[in-house]
Amino acid sequence: MEEKEMATLPRLNEPAPDFTAKTTLGEIRLSDLKGKWVVLFSHPADFTPVCSTEFLAFARRKKEFDELGVQLIGLSIDSIHAHLAWVKDLEEMSGIAIDFPVIADLDMKVSKLYGMIHPAASETAAVRAVFLIDPNGILRGMLYYPLTTGRNIEEILRFIRALQFTDRTGLNTPADWQPGEPGIVKPPATLPELREDEARKDQYTEYRRWYLRLKKAE
């Protein structure tokens, strides 16, 4: 029985795999985008219903991504001509401009580099994946969805905001965190630190336990 090729997944907090690719806005090289956040997202195919709703949702929220210093990059295993025809059709249908680049990955070079090909889902289409890359070119987040389920753009924006909050303050973010809410302080690493910290509980917005303390960013 012939074994299926396993997807090679990039790893968090390591440099995002570099690539050069043709897109609807010309050739791009990932490393040329250092200094900006990048959201690289794949879709299974052009002219498909779930993907169409997602592309319009990304385009509708593009200003918010711009304000966060994020470059959106789409990708699918389709040709440039297919991308152009689909983007034009979406714009005519919705009146929303799709002015972020879409990679034409016919040779699956980028898809394989980022582990977007999952044979049990599809042999020829990229799954719905999202990669969050920081201004230093480090891969900070990954999200994977099946072919049947559209993504939540609000969550991707929240994810970026949470990462930027942590970079700025050194605080972690709790479940369902939203901008303006307190972050989580890393717990003490030694018993003397723990005892000293207990004596200074008033410095925290919330002190629930020695290992769960929340604080507003200054």
PAMARRO-364386 format. One line per field, with one value per residue (C-alpha): residue in one letter; residue number from 0; y, z, x. Coordinates in nm, 2 decimals, m for minus. Example, Ala and Ser with C-alpha at 12.3 -4.5 7.8 and 13.67 -1.06 7.14 Angstrom:
PAMARRO-364386
residu: c(A/S);
num: c(0/1);
Y: c(m0.45/m0.11);
Z: c(0.78/0.71);
X: c(1.23/1.37);
This chain:
PAMARRO-364386
residu: c(M/E/E/K/E/M/A/T/L/P/R/L/N/E/P/A/P/D/F/T/A/K/T/T/L/G/E/I/R/L/S/D/L/K/G/K/W/V/V/L/F/S/H/P/A/D/F/T/P/V/C/S/T/E/F/L/A/F/A/R/R/K/K/E/F/D/E/L/G/V/Q/L/I/G/L/S/I/D/S/I/H/A/H/L/A/W/V/K/D/L/E/E/M/S/G/I/A/I/D/F/P/V/I/A/D/L/D/M/K/V/S/K/L/Y/G/M/I/H/P/A/A/S/E/T/A/A/V/R/A/V/F/L/I/D/P/N/G/I/L/R/G/M/L/Y/Y/P/L/T/T/G/R/N/I/E/E/I/L/R/F/I/R/A/L/Q/F/T/D/R/T/G/L/N/T/P/A/D/W/Q/P/G/E/P/G/I/V/K/P/P/A/T/L/P/E/L/R/E/D/E/A/R/K/D/Q/Y/T/E/Y/R/R/W/Y/L/R/L/K/K/A/E);
num: c(0/1/2/3/4/5/6/7/8/9/10/11/12/13/14/15/16/17/18/19/20/21/22/23/24/25/26/27/28/29/30/31/32/33/34/35/36/37/38/39/40/41/42/43/44/45/46/47/48/49/50/51/52/53/54/55/56/57/58/59/60/61/62/63/64/65/66/67/68/69/70/71/72/73/74/75/76/77/78/79/80/81/82/83/84/85/86/87/88/89/90/91/92/93/94/95/96/97/98/99/100/101/102/103/104/105/106/107/108/109/110/111/112/113/114/115/116/117/118/119/120/121/122/123/124/125/126/127/128/129/130/131/132/133/134/135/136/137/138/139/140/141/142/143/144/145/146/147/148/149/150/151/152/153/154/155/156/157/158/159/160/161/162/163/164/165/166/167/168/169/170/171/172/173/174/175/176/177/178/179/180/181/182/183/184/185/186/187/188/189/190/191/192/193/194/195/196/197/198/199/200/201/202/203/204/205/206/207/208/209/210/211/212/213/214/215/216/217);
Y: c(0.00/0.34/0.57/0.93/1.21/1.37/1.75/1.93/2.20/2.51/2.56/2.85/3.10/3.00/3.20/3.17/2.98/3.24/3.22/3.42/3.39/3.53/3.71/3.92/4.23/4.11/3.91/3.92/3.78/3.72/3.84/4.18/4.23/4.23/4.53/4.45/4.18/3.93/3.73/3.45/3.26/2.99/2.89/2.56/2.70/3.01/3.04/2.84/2.96/2.94/3.09/3.37/3.47/3.46/3.68/3.94/3.93/3.98/4.27/4.43/4.44/4.53/4.88/4.73/4.51/4.81/5.00/4.71/4.72/4.39/4.28/4.03/3.77/3.51/3.18/2.89/2.63/2.82/3.02/3.40/3.42/3.23/3.46/3.77/3.65/3.55/3.87/4.08/3.88/3.92/4.29/4.32/4.12/4.30/4.64/4.56/4.60/4.31/4.49/4.25/4.01/3.65/3.39/3.16/2.84/2.60/2.41/2.39/2.52/2.76/2.52/2.24/2.47/2.57/2.23/2.34/2.01/1.75/1.45/1.32/1.66/1.70/1.59/1.90/2.18/2.37/2.35/2.67/2.78/3.11/3.20/3.50/3.63/3.91/4.21/4.01/3.73/3.49/3.26/3.35/3.18/2.91/2.83/2.54/2.49/2.21/2.28/2.31/2.58/2.95/3.15/3.41/3.73/3.89/3.62/3.67/4.04/3.96/3.72/3.99/4.24/4.00/3.92/4.29/4.36/4.09/4.22/4.57/4.49/4.15/4.04/3.73/3.73/3.53/3.35/3.58/3.87/4.20/4.52/4.74/4.44/4.33/4.08/3.79/3.84/3.55/3.35/3.36/3.10/3.05/3.03/3.35/3.54/3.38/3.50/3.85/3.87/3.77/4.07/4.30/4.19/4.55/4.60/4.38/4.45/4.10/3.86/3.52/3.29/3.32/3.16/3.37/3.74/4.00/4.36/4.65/4.76/5.08);
Z: c(0.00/m0.10/0.18/0.16/0.19/0.53/0.55/0.69/0.93/1.02/1.39/1.62/1.73/1.45/1.13/0.89/0.57/0.31/m0.05/m0.37/m0.55/m0.83/m0.71/m0.84/m0.75/m0.89/m0.75/m0.38/m0.15/0.21/0.35/0.18/0.41/0.73/0.95/0.90/1.04/0.78/0.77/0.51/0.45/0.21/0.05/m0.13/m0.47/m0.66/m0.75/m0.45/m0.21/0.14/0.00/m0.16/0.17/0.34/0.08/0.10/0.48/0.48/0.22/0.42/0.73/0.55/0.70/1.05/0.94/0.79/1.11/1.29/1.04/0.88/0.52/0.41/0.16/0.01/m0.16/m0.34/m0.59/m0.89/m1.17/m1.19/m1.46/m1.24/m0.94/m1.15/m1.29/m0.95/m0.78/m1.05/m1.02/m0.64/m0.67/m0.93/m0.71/m0.38/m0.46/m0.23/m0.36/m0.30/m0.31/m0.12/m0.31/m0.39/m0.45/m0.75/m0.61/m0.90/m0.82/m0.46/m0.35/m0.08/0.02/0.09/0.26/0.51/0.54/0.38/0.18/0.39/0.18/0.39/0.32/m0.04/m0.26/m0.48/m0.27/0.03/0.35/0.52/0.70/0.86/0.95/1.17/1.11/1.31/1.19/1.26/1.03/1.31/1.29/1.59/1.53/1.31/1.26/1.06/0.94/0.74/0.38/0.51/0.77/0.70/0.92/1.18/1.08/1.42/1.59/1.35/1.43/1.81/1.77/1.61/1.88/2.16/2.02/1.98/2.34/2.47/2.28/2.41/2.78/2.85/2.98/2.85/2.75/2.91/2.73/2.53/2.59/2.42/2.39/2.70/2.93/3.18/3.09/3.29/3.48/3.46/3.79/4.02/3.96/4.32/4.67/4.79/4.49/4.56/4.92/4.83/4.57/4.81/5.03/4.73/4.61/4.57/4.27/4.06/3.90/4.01/4.24/4.21/4.30/4.31/3.96/3.82/3.86/3.62/3.56/3.35/3.11/3.20);
X: c(0.00/0.15/0.21/0.07/0.31/0.29/0.25/0.55/0.42/0.62/0.67/0.57/0.83/1.07/1.13/0.84/0.96/1.06/0.91/0.88/0.55/0.34/0.03/m0.26/m0.06/0.27/0.56/0.62/0.89/0.79/1.12/1.07/0.77/0.98/0.88/0.51/0.28/0.16/m0.16/m0.11/m0.43/m0.52/m0.85/m0.93/m1.04/m1.16/m1.53/m1.64/m1.91/m1.74/m1.42/m1.61/m1.77/m1.43/m1.26/m1.53/m1.51/m1.13/m1.17/m1.45/m1.22/m0.90/m0.89/m0.87/m0.59/m0.41/m0.45/m0.27/0.02/m0.09/m0.03/m0.30/m0.19/m0.44/m0.34/m0.49/m0.38/m0.53/m0.38/m0.33/m0.60/m0.85/m0.77/m0.82/m1.15/m1.28/m1.16/m1.33/m1.65/m1.65/m1.60/m1.88/m2.11/m2.04/m1.90/m1.61/m1.25/m1.02/m0.68/m0.46/m0.24/m0.35/m0.08/m0.12/0.03/m0.02/0.30/0.19/0.54/0.41/0.13/0.37/0.62/0.35/0.18/m0.15/m0.19/m0.38/m0.45/m0.74/m0.91/m0.81/m0.52/m0.53/m0.66/m0.51/m0.71/m0.82/m0.51/m0.41/m0.05/0.04/0.39/0.54/0.76/1.07/0.96/0.88/0.57/0.36/0.03/m0.15/m0.51/m0.65/m1.01/m1.18/m1.30/m1.66/m1.61/m1.56/m1.33/m1.41/m1.23/m1.30/m1.10/m0.81/m0.81/m0.84/m0.54/m0.32/m0.43/m0.35/0.00/0.07/m0.05/0.18/0.47/0.40/0.33/0.48/0.14/m0.04/m0.40/m0.68/m0.96/m1.19/m0.96/m1.05/m0.85/m0.87/m0.91/m0.64/m0.37/m0.23/0.10/0.34/0.35/0.64/0.91/1.03/0.88/1.04/0.90/0.56/0.56/0.68/0.41/0.14/0.23/0.18/m0.16/m0.29/m0.07/m0.30/m0.64/m0.75/m0.56/m0.74/m0.45/m0.07/m0.07/m0.36/m0.31/m0.45/m0.33/m0.42/m0.15/0.02);
